[in-house]
């Protein structure tokens, strides 16, 4: 798998990155709510969108793991 560094990176760090991706949007919107006085509805939308993005990224990471296990030589 040395030939595919991006696949190796996703296999190694995909789960951690999915958590980071899922939390990034709610944290950024929370900062906007505190410092830019955005409405609280944006916070609810950011939590829902963050959960969706985290789930989508986790699915992508798991599919990458499956492809690496099935198709790439060990």
C-alpha positions in Angstrom: 0.0 0.0 0.0 3.1 2.2 -0.2 2.1 3.2 -3.7 -1.1 4.9 -2.4 -0.3 7.3 0.4 -3.7 8.9 0.4 -5.4 5.5 0.8 -3.0 4.6 3.6 -3.7 7.9 5.3 -7.4 7.4 5.1 -7.2 3.8 6.4 -5.0 4.9 9.3 -6.7 8.2 10.3 -10.2 8.0 8.8 -12.1 7.5 12.0 -10.3 10.4 13.8 -10.8 12.7 10.9 -14.5 11.9 10.7 -14.9 13.1 14.3 -12.9 16.2 13.5 -15.0 16.9 10.4 -18.2 16.4 12.4 -17.2 18.8 15.1 -15.6 21.5 12.9 -18.8 23.1 11.7 -20.6 23.3 15.1 -17.5 24.8 16.7 -17.1 27.4 14.0 -20.8 28.3 14.2 -20.6 28.5 18.0 -17.7 30.9 17.6 -19.9 32.9 15.2 -22.7 32.9 17.7 -20.4 34.2 20.4 -18.4 36.8 18.6 -20.6 37.8 15.6 -23.9 37.5 17.5 -25.5 35.0 15.0 -28.9 33.7 15.8 -29.2 30.5 17.8 -31.0 28.7 14.9 -27.6 28.6 13.1 -26.3 26.5 16.0 -29.0 23.9 15.6 -28.5 23.8 11.9 -24.7 23.4 12.4 -25.2 20.5 14.8 -27.4 18.7 12.3 -25.1 19.5 9.4 -22.0 18.4 11.4 -23.6 15.1 12.3 -24.4 14.5 8.6 -20.9 15.5 7.5 -19.3 13.3 10.2 -21.5 10.4 9.1 -20.7 10.9 5.4 -17.0 11.1 6.1 -17.1 8.1 8.3 -18.8 6.1 5.6 -16.2 7.3 3.1 -13.4 6.2 5.5 -15.0 2.8 6.0 -15.5 2.3 2.2 -11.8 3.2 1.7 -10.9 0.6 4.3 -13.0 -2.1 2.5 -11.5 -1.3 -0.9 -8.0 -1.4 0.6 -8.6 -4.7 2.2 -10.3 -6.3 -0.8 -8.4 -5.0 -3.8 -4.9 -3.9 -2.8 -2.2 -6.4 -2.3 -1.0 -6.7 1.3 
